[in-house]
């Protein structure tokens, strides 16, 4: 009973957590924003772009990957303000399907 109450409070306090990590939404966002450089299967379409199917990048913690999407790295631009926190979390969840 206490666990149910705690979970309900968490959902009420932070509704974005209730809908985070939607792989299907992540695939949609990835298809619109990421596929031109990272490719349909995550193998990378441009030199210097990581291959998500073979690299250790996806072993990083979610927060690290979210920061990279927000801030950008190398030739990749940052998406802070262009994508919502939910969309970025969803993309990270989708990226993990490439491993």
Biopython code that builds the backbone (N, CA, C, O; Angstrom):
import numpy as np
from Bio.PDB.StructureBuilder import StructureBuilder

atoms = [
    (1, "UNK", "N", (0.818, -1.191, 0.000)),
    (1, "UNK", "CA", (0.000, 0.000, 0.000)),
    (1, "UNK", "C", (0.868, 1.264, 0.000)),
    (1, "UNK", "O", (0.607, 2.204, -0.750)),
    (2, "UNK", "N", (1.910, 1.275, 0.854)),
    (2, "UNK", "CA", (2.797, 2.437, 0.904)),
    (2, "UNK", "C", (3.485, 2.661, -0.431)),
    (2, "UNK", "O", (3.670, 3.801, -0.856)),
    (3, "UNK", "N", (3.865, 1.567, -1.098)),
    (3, "UNK", "CA", (4.535, 1.676, -2.388)),
    (3, "UNK", "C", (3.605, 2.319, -3.412)),
    (3, "UNK", "O", (4.036, 3.168, -4.192)),
    (4, "UNK", "N", (2.334, 1.921, -3.416)),
    (4, "UNK", "CA", (1.357, 2.509, -4.344)),
    (4, "UNK", "C", (1.213, 4.001, -4.107)),
    (4, "UNK", "O", (1.169, 4.785, -5.054)),
    (5, "UNK", "N", (1.140, 4.385, -2.863)),
    (5, "UNK", "CA", (0.990, 5.798, -2.524)),
    (5, "UNK", "C", (2.226, 6.572, -2.967)),
    (5, "UNK", "O", (2.105, 7.662, -3.527)),
    (6, "UNK", "N", (3.407, 6.024, -2.723)),
    (6, "UNK", "CA", (4.645, 6.690, -3.130)),
    (6, "UNK", "C", (4.719, 6.835, -4.645)),
    (6, "UNK", "O", (5.106, 7.889, -5.149)),
    (7, "UNK", "N", (4.352, 5.789, -5.370)),
    (7, "UNK", "CA", (4.375, 5.862, -6.830)),
    (7, "UNK", "C", (3.377, 6.889, -7.346)),
    (7, "UNK", "O", (3.686, 7.640, -8.271)),
    (8, "UNK", "N", (2.194, 6.929, -6.765)),
    (8, "UNK", "CA", (1.184, 7.902, -7.191)),
    (8, "UNK", "C", (1.660, 9.322, -6.912)),
    (8, "UNK", "O", (1.451, 10.214, -7.734)),
    (9, "UNK", "N", (2.288, 9.542, -5.782)),
    (9, "UNK", "CA", (2.813, 10.872, -5.463)),
    (9, "UNK", "C", (3.902, 11.276, -6.452)),
    (9, "UNK", "O", (3.959, 12.427, -6.885)),
    (10, "UNK", "N", (4.756, 10.338, -6.803)),
    (10, "UNK", "CA", (5.812, 10.610, -7.767)),
    (10, "UNK", "C", (5.219, 10.998, -9.124)),
    (10, "UNK", "O", (5.713, 11.921, -9.773)),
    (11, "UNK", "N", (4.188, 10.317, -9.546)),
    (11, "UNK", "CA", (3.536, 10.621, -10.819)),
    (11, "UNK", "C", (2.859, 11.982, -10.761)),
    (11, "UNK", "O", (2.921, 12.746, -11.724)),
    (12, "UNK", "N", (2.221, 12.290, -9.651)),
    (12, "UNK", "CA", (1.549, 13.582, -9.500)),
    (12, "UNK", "C", (2.559, 14.717, -9.463)),
    (12, "UNK", "O", (2.351, 15.762, -10.078)),
    (13, "UNK", "N", (3.649, 14.509, -8.741)),
    (13, "UNK", "CA", (4.658, 15.554, -8.598)),
    (13, "UNK", "C", (5.400, 15.777, -9.911)),
    (13, "UNK", "O", (5.697, 16.919, -10.260)),
    (14, "UNK", "N", (5.696, 14.736, -10.627)),
    (14, "UNK", "CA", (6.466, 14.851, -11.867)),
    (14, "UNK", "C", (5.791, 14.069, -12.982)),
    (14, "UNK", "O", (6.181, 12.936, -13.264)),
    (15, "UNK", "N", (4.775, 14.662, -13.628)),
    (15, "UNK", "CA", (4.052, 13.935, -14.657)),
    (15, "UNK", "C", (4.923, 13.521, -15.839)),
    (15, "UNK", "O", (4.612, 12.539, -16.513)),
    (16, "UNK", "N", (5.998, 14.242, -16.103)),
    (16, "UNK", "CA", (6.836, 13.859, -17.242)),
    (16, "UNK", "C", (7.456, 12.480, -17.044)),
    (16, "UNK", "O", (7.740, 11.790, -18.023)),
    (17, "UNK", "N", (7.672, 12.063, -15.792)),
    (17, "UNK", "CA", (8.241, 10.746, -15.542)),
    (17, "UNK", "C", (7.277, 9.631, -15.934)),
    (17, "UNK", "O", (7.710, 8.526, -16.261)),
    (18, "UNK", "N", (5.989, 9.909, -15.906)),
    (18, "UNK", "CA", (5.000, 8.892, -16.218)),
    (18, "UNK", "C", (5.035, 8.522, -17.697)),
    (18, "UNK", "O", (4.618, 7.423, -18.064)),
    (19, "UNK", "N", (5.520, 9.410, -18.542)),
    (19, "UNK", "CA", (5.482, 9.169, -19.978)),
    (19, "UNK", "C", (6.864, 9.071, -20.604)),
    (19, "UNK", "O", (6.980, 8.956, -21.824)),
    (20, "UNK", "N", (7.901, 9.112, -19.800)),
    (20, "UNK", "CA", (9.267, 9.064, -20.324)),
    (20, "UNK", "C", (9.581, 7.672, -20.853)),
    (20, "UNK", "O", (8.923, 6.690, -20.511)),
    (21, "UNK", "N", (10.582, 7.619, -21.677)),
    (21, "UNK", "CA", (11.085, 6.368, -22.209)),
    (21, "UNK", "C", (10.097, 5.644, -23.119)),
    (21, "UNK", "O", (9.957, 4.423, -23.050)),
    (22, "UNK", "N", (9.423, 6.396, -23.959)),
    (22, "UNK", "CA", (8.534, 5.827, -24.955)),
    (22, "UNK", "C", (9.371, 5.553, -26.208)),
    (22, "UNK", "O", (9.687, 6.472, -26.963)),
    (23, "UNK", "N", (9.722, 4.301, -26.419)),
    (23, "UNK", "CA", (10.595, 3.915, -27.524)),
    (23, "UNK", "C", (9.977, 4.286, -28.870)),
    (23, "UNK", "O", (10.691, 4.676, -29.794)),
    (24, "UNK", "N", (8.665, 4.167, -28.985)),
    (24, "UNK", "CA", (8.003, 4.465, -30.258)),
    (24, "UNK", "C", (8.075, 5.953, -30.573)),
    (24, "UNK", "O", (8.313, 6.333, -31.719)),
    (25, "UNK", "N", (7.871, 6.791, -29.570)),
    (25, "UNK", "CA", (8.036, 8.231, -29.769)),
    (25, "UNK", "C", (9.508, 8.545, -30.060)),
    (25, "UNK", "O", (9.809, 9.393, -30.900)),
    (26, "UNK", "N", (10.417, 7.865, -29.369)),
    (26, "UNK", "CA", (11.838, 8.049, -29.610)),
    (26, "UNK", "C", (12.218, 7.723, -31.046)),
    (26, "UNK", "O", (13.053, 8.405, -31.640)),
    (27, "UNK", "N", (11.610, 6.684, -31.603)),
    (27, "UNK", "CA", (11.870, 6.322, -32.998)),
    (27, "UNK", "C", (11.389, 7.424, -33.937)),
    (27, "UNK", "O", (12.070, 7.753, -34.908)),
    (28, "UNK", "N", (10.216, 7.995, -33.652)),
    (28, "UNK", "CA", (9.680, 9.090, -34.476)),
    (28, "UNK", "C", (10.600, 10.307, -34.437)),
    (28, "UNK", "O", (10.912, 10.891, -35.475)),
    (29, "UNK", "N", (11.030, 10.684, -33.241)),
    (29, "UNK", "CA", (11.919, 11.844, -33.094)),
    (29, "UNK", "C", (13.250, 11.555, -33.787)),
    (29, "UNK", "O", (13.771, 12.405, -34.509)),
    (30, "UNK", "N", (13.799, 10.363, -33.570)),
    (30, "UNK", "CA", (15.060, 9.965, -34.202)),
    (30, "UNK", "C", (14.934, 10.058, -35.724)),
    (30, "UNK", "O", (15.841, 10.552, -36.393)),
    (31, "UNK", "N", (13.814, 9.587, -36.270)),
    (31, "UNK", "CA", (13.602, 9.612, -37.721)),
    (31, "UNK", "C", (13.573, 11.034, -38.278)),
    (31, "UNK", "O", (13.996, 11.269, -39.410)),
    (32, "UNK", "N", (13.084, 11.961, -37.498)),
    (32, "UNK", "CA", (12.999, 13.357, -37.944)),
    (32, "UNK", "C", (14.298, 14.121, -37.724)),
    (32, "UNK", "O", (14.694, 14.922, -38.571)),
    (33, "UNK", "N", (14.966, 13.884, -36.596)),
    (33, "UNK", "CA", (16.083, 14.733, -36.181)),
    (33, "UNK", "C", (17.472, 14.098, -36.306)),
    (33, "UNK", "O", (18.464, 14.818, -36.412)),
    (34, "UNK", "N", (17.559, 12.784, -36.296)),
    (34, "UNK", "CA", (18.861, 12.139, -36.141)),
    (34, "UNK", "C", (19.290, 11.275, -37.321)),
    (34, "UNK", "O", (20.483, 11.071, -37.550)),
    (35, "UNK", "N", (18.320, 10.774, -38.061)),
    (35, "UNK", "CA", (18.602, 9.753, -39.069)),
    (35, "UNK", "C", (19.548, 10.227, -40.174)),
    (35, "UNK", "O", (20.300, 9.419, -40.717)),
    (36, "UNK", "N", (19.528, 11.503, -40.514)),
    (36, "UNK", "CA", (20.366, 11.975, -41.621)),
    (36, "UNK", "C", (21.852, 11.804, -41.322)),
    (36, "UNK", "O", (22.641, 11.600, -42.244)),
    (37, "UNK", "N", (22.247, 11.882, -40.060)),
    (37, "UNK", "CA", (23.657, 11.683, -39.693)),
    (37, "UNK", "C", (23.921, 10.291, -39.124)),
    (37, "UNK", "O", (24.952, 9.683, -39.410)),
    (38, "UNK", "N", (22.988, 9.792, -38.320)),
    (38, "UNK", "CA", (23.207, 8.534, -37.607)),
    (38, "UNK", "C", (22.668, 7.319, -38.338)),
    (38, "UNK", "O", (22.949, 6.189, -37.937)),
    (39, "UNK", "N", (21.900, 7.520, -39.402)),
    (39, "UNK", "CA", (21.395, 6.410, -40.201)),
    (39, "UNK", "C", (20.176, 5.733, -39.600)),
    (39, "UNK", "O", (19.901, 5.851, -38.406)),
    (40, "UNK", "N", (19.452, 5.021, -40.453)),
    (40, "UNK", "CA", (18.218, 4.345, -40.023)),
    (40, "UNK", "C", (18.479, 3.255, -38.997)),
    (40, "UNK", "O", (17.647, 3.006, -38.124)),
    (41, "UNK", "N", (19.622, 2.609, -39.099)),
    (41, "UNK", "CA", (19.922, 1.511, -38.174)),
    (41, "UNK", "C", (20.930, 1.892, -37.094)),
    (41, "UNK", "O", (21.378, 1.036, -36.330)),
    (42, "UNK", "N", (21.288, 3.178, -37.030)),
    (42, "UNK", "CA", (22.219, 3.638, -35.994)),
    (42, "UNK", "C", (23.684, 3.402, -36.299)),
    (42, "UNK", "O", (24.537, 3.624, -35.438)),
    (43, "UNK", "N", (23.995, 2.954, -37.516)),
    (43, "UNK", "CA", (25.383, 2.642, -37.859)),
    (43, "UNK", "C", (26.194, 3.870, -38.249)),
    (43, "UNK", "O", (27.416, 3.781, -38.367)),
    (44, "UNK", "N", (25.550, 5.003, -38.451)),
    (44, "UNK", "CA", (26.253, 6.233, -38.814)),
    (44, "UNK", "C", (26.344, 6.398, -40.318)),
    (44, "UNK", "O", (26.698, 5.465, -41.039)),
    (45, "UNK", "N", (26.023, 7.591, -40.782)),
    (45, "UNK", "CA", (26.037, 7.890, -42.214)),
    (45, "UNK", "C", (27.197, 8.790, -42.608)),
    (45, "UNK", "O", (27.477, 8.942, -43.797)),
    (46, "UNK", "N", (27.874, 9.386, -41.643)),
    (46, "UNK", "CA", (28.935, 10.350, -41.915)),
    (46, "UNK", "C", (30.203, 9.938, -41.166)),
    (46, "UNK", "O", (30.132, 9.293, -40.120)),
    (47, "UNK", "N", (31.363, 10.316, -41.710)),
    (47, "UNK", "CA", (32.609, 10.040, -40.983)),
    (47, "UNK", "C", (32.605, 10.735, -39.620)),
    (47, "UNK", "O", (32.181, 11.885, -39.505)),
    (48, "UNK", "N", (33.068, 10.049, -38.616)),
    (48, "UNK", "CA", (33.155, 10.618, -37.281)),
    (48, "UNK", "C", (31.885, 10.474, -36.456)),
    (48, "UNK", "O", (31.862, 10.832, -35.278)),
    (49, "UNK", "N", (30.833, 9.953, -37.069)),
    (49, "UNK", "CA", (29.572, 9.739, -36.347)),
    (49, "UNK", "C", (29.617, 8.335, -35.749)),
    (49, "UNK", "O", (29.932, 7.373, -36.450)),
    (50, "UNK", "N", (29.308, 8.212, -34.468)),
    (50, "UNK", "CA", (29.427, 6.892, -33.836)),
    (50, "UNK", "C", (28.466, 5.863, -34.414)),
    (50, "UNK", "O", (27.352, 6.180, -34.831)),
    (51, "UNK", "N", (28.926, 4.643, -34.423)),
    (51, "UNK", "CA", (28.109, 3.510, -34.829)),
    (51, "UNK", "C", (27.483, 2.931, -33.570)),
    (51, "UNK", "O", (28.156, 2.249, -32.797)),
    (52, "UNK", "N", (26.202, 3.197, -33.361)),
    (52, "UNK", "CA", (25.532, 2.753, -32.135)),
    (52, "UNK", "C", (25.394, 1.234, -32.067)),
    (52, "UNK", "O", (25.186, 0.679, -30.988)),
    (53, "UNK", "N", (25.508, 0.562, -33.204)),
    (53, "UNK", "CA", (25.336, -0.886, -33.192)),
    (53, "UNK", "C", (26.599, -1.613, -32.712)),
    (53, "UNK", "O", (26.531, -2.782, -32.331)),
    (54, "UNK", "N", (27.744, -0.931, -32.727)),
    (54, "UNK", "CA", (28.998, -1.587, -32.357)),
    (54, "UNK", "C", (29.773, -0.897, -31.231)),
    (54, "UNK", "O", (30.612, -1.525, -30.584)),
    (55, "UNK", "N", (29.505, 0.363, -30.998)),
    (55, "UNK", "CA", (30.326, 1.115, -30.038)),
    (55, "UNK", "C", (29.876, 0.887, -28.601)),
    (55, "UNK", "O", (28.817, 0.318, -28.337)),
    (56, "UNK", "N", (30.712, 1.347, -27.690)),
    (56, "UNK", "CA", (30.400, 1.266, -26.266)),
    (56, "UNK", "C", (29.631, 2.486, -25.774)),
    (56, "UNK", "O", (29.363, 2.603, -24.579)),
    (57, "UNK", "N", (29.280, 3.378, -26.663)),
    (57, "UNK", "CA", (28.580, 4.611, -26.283)),
    (57, "UNK", "C", (27.294, 4.308, -25.528)),
    (57, "UNK", "O", (26.957, 5.002, -24.569)),
    (58, "UNK", "N", (26.585, 3.289, -25.950)),
    (58, "UNK", "CA", (25.298, 2.996, -25.317)),
    (58, "UNK", "C", (25.435, 2.338, -23.951)),
    (58, "UNK", "O", (24.433, 2.055, -23.295)),
    (59, "UNK", "N", (26.680, 2.091, -23.514)),
    (59, "UNK", "CA", (26.897, 1.603, -22.150)),
    (59, "UNK", "C", (26.933, 2.756, -21.148)),
    (59, "UNK", "O", (26.976, 2.534, -19.938)),
    (60, "UNK", "N", (26.916, 3.986, -21.659)),
    (60, "UNK", "CA", (26.904, 5.155, -20.773)),
    (60, "UNK", "C", (25.553, 5.276, -20.080)),
    (60, "UNK", "O", (24.549, 4.735, -20.544)),
    (61, "UNK", "N", (25.549, 5.990, -18.970)),
    (61, "UNK", "CA", (24.316, 6.235, -18.215)),
    (61, "UNK", "C", (23.394, 7.143, -19.031)),
    (61, "UNK", "O", (23.856, 7.932, -19.855)),
    (62, "UNK", "N", (22.098, 7.023, -18.793)),
    (62, "UNK", "CA", (21.120, 7.861, -19.496)),
    (62, "UNK", "C", (21.460, 9.340, -19.388)),
    (62, "UNK", "O", (21.382, 10.065, -20.380)),
    (63, "UNK", "N", (21.841, 9.805, -18.181)),
    (63, "UNK", "CA", (22.119, 11.221, -17.975)),
    (63, "UNK", "C", (23.238, 11.695, -18.897)),
    (63, "UNK", "O", (23.161, 12.798, -19.439)),
    (64, "UNK", "N", (24.269, 10.888, -19.084)),
    (64, "UNK", "CA", (25.371, 11.264, -19.977)),
    (64, "UNK", "C", (24.890, 11.407, -21.415)),
    (64, "UNK", "O", (25.248, 12.362, -22.104)),
    (65, "UNK", "N", (24.079, 10.458, -21.863)),
    (65, "UNK", "CA", (23.563, 10.508, -23.238)),
    (65, "UNK", "C", (22.614, 11.687, -23.421)),
    (65, "UNK", "O", (22.633, 12.349, -24.459)),
    (66, "UNK", "N", (21.790, 11.947, -22.421)),
    (66, "UNK", "CA", (20.866, 13.091, -22.472)),
    (66, "UNK", "C", (21.660, 14.389, -22.560)),
    (66, "UNK", "O", (21.295, 15.287, -23.319)),
    (67, "UNK", "N", (22.735, 14.495, -21.795)),
    (67, "UNK", "CA", (23.581, 15.700, -21.844)),
    (67, "UNK", "C", (24.193, 15.898, -23.225)),
    (67, "UNK", "O", (24.272, 17.029, -23.706)),
    (68, "UNK", "N", (24.626, 14.820, -23.870)),
    (68, "UNK", "CA", (25.195, 14.926, -25.217)),
    (68, "UNK", "C", (24.137, 15.438, -26.193)),
    (68, "UNK", "O", (24.423, 16.307, -27.017)),
    (69, "UNK", "N", (22.925, 14.909, -26.105)),
    (69, "UNK", "CA", (21.857, 15.372, -27.006)),
    (69, "UNK", "C", (21.533, 16.835, -26.714)),
    (69, "UNK", "O", (21.353, 17.623, -27.642)),
    (70, "UNK", "N", (21.460, 17.199, -25.462)),
    (70, "UNK", "CA", (21.168, 18.590, -25.095)),
    (70, "UNK", "C", (22.263, 19.556, -25.534)),
    (70, "UNK", "O", (21.977, 20.607, -26.109)),
    (71, "UNK", "N", (23.517, 19.200, -25.263)),
    (71, "UNK", "CA", (24.633, 20.120, -25.456)),
    (71, "UNK", "C", (25.361, 19.955, -26.782)),
    (71, "UNK", "O", (26.049, 20.873, -27.230)),
    (72, "UNK", "N", (25.218, 18.793, -27.414)),
    (72, "UNK", "CA", (25.959, 18.499, -28.627)),
    (72, "UNK", "C", (27.363, 18.057, -28.292)),
    (72, "UNK", "O", (27.816, 18.189, -27.155)),
    (73, "UNK", "N", (28.057, 17.524, -29.302)),
    (73, "UNK", "CA", (29.442, 17.086, -29.132)),
    (73, "UNK", "C", (30.057, 16.972, -30.522)),
    (73, "UNK", "O", (29.412, 16.487, -31.452)),
    (74, "UNK", "N", (31.290, 17.413, -30.662)),
    (74, "UNK", "CA", (31.929, 17.354, -31.976)),
    (74, "UNK", "C", (31.117, 18.116, -33.009)),
    (74, "UNK", "O", (30.783, 19.284, -32.813)),
    (75, "UNK", "N", (30.800, 17.444, -34.114)),
    (75, "UNK", "CA", (30.008, 18.096, -35.169)),
    (75, "UNK", "C", (28.511, 18.062, -34.901)),
    (75, "UNK", "O", (27.733, 18.697, -35.613)),
    (76, "UNK", "N", (28.111, 17.321, -33.877)),
    (76, "UNK", "CA", (26.686, 17.222, -33.557)),
    (76, "UNK", "C", (26.227, 18.470, -32.802)),
    (76, "UNK", "O", (26.812, 18.830, -31.780)),
    (77, "UNK", "N", (25.174, 19.132, -33.308)),
    (77, "UNK", "CA", (24.651, 20.296, -32.595)),
    (77, "UNK", "C", (23.865, 19.874, -31.352)),
    (77, "UNK", "O", (23.417, 18.732, -31.254)),
    (78, "UNK", "N", (23.705, 20.783, -30.420)),
    (78, "UNK", "CA", (22.877, 20.534, -29.254)),
    (78, "UNK", "C", (21.403, 20.725, -29.590)),
    (78, "UNK", "O", (21.051, 21.537, -30.445)),
    (79, "UNK", "N", (20.563, 19.984, -28.922)),
    (79, "UNK", "CA", (19.127, 20.061, -29.157)),
    (79, "UNK", "C", (18.359, 20.666, -27.985)),
    (79, "UNK", "O", (17.131, 20.594, -27.935)),
    (80, "UNK", "N", (19.088, 21.260, -27.044)),
    (80, "UNK", "CA", (18.436, 21.911, -25.901)),
    (80, "UNK", "C", (17.523, 23.013, -26.428)),
    (80, "UNK", "O", (17.962, 23.874, -27.190)),
    (81, "UNK", "N", (16.280, 22.988, -26.032)),
    (81, "UNK", "CA", (15.311, 23.976, -26.483)),
    (81, "UNK", "C", (14.628, 23.603, -27.783)),
    (81, "UNK", "O", (13.581, 24.159, -28.114)),
    (82, "UNK", "N", (15.204, 22.669, -28.526)),
    (82, "UNK", "CA", (14.579, 22.202, -29.767)),
    (82, "UNK", "C", (13.758, 20.938, -29.538)),
    (82, "UNK", "O", (12.741, 20.713, -30.193)),
    (83, "UNK", "N", (14.216, 20.123, -28.602)),
    (83, "UNK", "CA", (13.488, 18.923, -28.201)),
    (83, "UNK", "C", (13.155, 19.040, -26.724)),
    (83, "UNK", "O", (13.916, 19.629, -25.956)),
    (84, "UNK", "N", (12.029, 18.485, -26.331)),
    (84, "UNK", "CA", (11.662, 18.495, -24.915)),
    (84, "UNK", "C", (12.495, 17.445, -24.170)),
    (84, "UNK", "O", (13.092, 16.561, -24.784)),
    (85, "UNK", "N", (12.524, 17.556, -22.857)),
    (85, "UNK", "CA", (13.221, 16.557, -22.040)),
    (85, "UNK", "C", (12.648, 15.166, -22.301)),
    (85, "UNK", "O", (13.389, 14.186, -22.379)),
    (86, "UNK", "N", (11.325, 15.087, -22.436)),
    (86, "UNK", "CA", (10.666, 13.810, -22.712)),
    (86, "UNK", "C", (11.126, 13.228, -24.043)),
    (86, "UNK", "O", (11.427, 12.039, -24.136)),
    (87, "UNK", "N", (11.177, 14.067, -25.067)),
    (87, "UNK", "CA", (11.598, 13.589, -26.383)),
    (87, "UNK", "C", (13.031, 13.067, -26.343)),
    (87, "UNK", "O", (13.341, 12.044, -26.953)),
    (88, "UNK", "N", (13.894, 13.765, -25.630)),
    (88, "UNK", "CA", (15.289, 13.331, -25.535)),
    (88, "UNK", "C", (15.384, 12.007, -24.780)),
    (88, "UNK", "O", (16.141, 11.125, -25.185)),
    (89, "UNK", "N", (14.640, 11.854, -23.704)),
    (89, "UNK", "CA", (14.635, 10.595, -22.960)),
    (89, "UNK", "C", (14.111, 9.465, -23.847)),
    (89, "UNK", "O", (14.609, 8.341, -23.791)),
    (90, "UNK", "N", (13.116, 9.770, -24.653)),
    (90, "UNK", "CA", (12.559, 8.769, -25.563)),
    (90, "UNK", "C", (13.580, 8.361, -26.629)),
    (90, "UNK", "O", (13.697, 7.183, -26.966)),
    (91, "UNK", "N", (14.316, 9.340, -27.154)),
    (91, "UNK", "CA", (15.353, 9.035, -28.144)),
    (91, "UNK", "C", (16.423, 8.147, -27.517)),
    (91, "UNK", "O", (16.868, 7.186, -28.145)),
    (92, "UNK", "N", (16.836, 8.448, -26.307)),
    (92, "UNK", "CA", (17.839, 7.621, -25.628)),
    (92, "UNK", "C", (17.313, 6.188, -25.465)),
    (92, "UNK", "O", (18.056, 5.229, -25.670)),
    (93, "UNK", "N", (16.054, 6.047, -25.101)),
    (93, "UNK", "CA", (15.457, 4.707, -24.984)),
    (93, "UNK", "C", (15.484, 3.998, -26.330)),
    (93, "UNK", "O", (15.773, 2.803, -26.399)),
    (94, "UNK", "N", (15.181, 4.731, -27.405)),
    (94, "UNK", "CA", (15.209, 4.127, -28.739)),
    (94, "UNK", "C", (16.637, 3.745, -29.147)),
    (94, "UNK", "O", (16.846, 2.682, -29.731)),
    (95, "UNK", "N", (17.613, 4.596, -28.847)),
    (95, "UNK", "CA", (18.997, 4.281, -29.177)),
    (95, "UNK", "C", (19.412, 2.939, -28.580)),
    (95, "UNK", "O", (20.163, 2.180, -29.192)),
    (96, "UNK", "N", (18.923, 2.664, -27.400)),
    (96, "UNK", "CA", (19.301, 1.418, -26.723)),
    (96, "UNK", "C", (18.772, 0.183, -27.448)),
    (96, "UNK", "O", (19.220, -0.930, -27.172)),
    (97, "UNK", "N", (17.831, 0.359, -28.368)),
    (97, "UNK", "CA", (17.338, -0.793, -29.138)),
    (97, "UNK", "C", (18.335, -1.205, -30.217)),
    (97, "UNK", "O", (18.205, -2.287, -30.790)),
    (98, "UNK", "N", (19.335, -0.357, -30.508)),
    (98, "UNK", "CA", (20.315, -0.681, -31.537)),
    (98, "UNK", "C", (21.341, -1.711, -31.058)),
    (98, "UNK", "O", (22.022, -2.311, -31.890)),
    (99, "UNK", "N", (21.473, -1.932, -29.768)),
    (99, "UNK", "CA", (22.465, -2.876, -29.220)),
    (99, "UNK", "C", (21.894, -4.261, -29.183)),
    (99, "UNK", "O", (22.571, -5.197, -28.756)),
]
sb = StructureBuilder()
sb.init_structure("model")
sb.init_model(0)
sb.init_chain("A")
sb.init_seg("    ")
for serial, (resi, resn, name, xyz) in enumerate(atoms, 1):
    if name == "N":
        sb.init_residue(resn, " ", resi, " ")
    sb.init_atom(name, np.array(xyz, "f"), 0.0, 1.0, " ", f" {name:<3s}", serial, name[0])
structure = sb.get_structure()
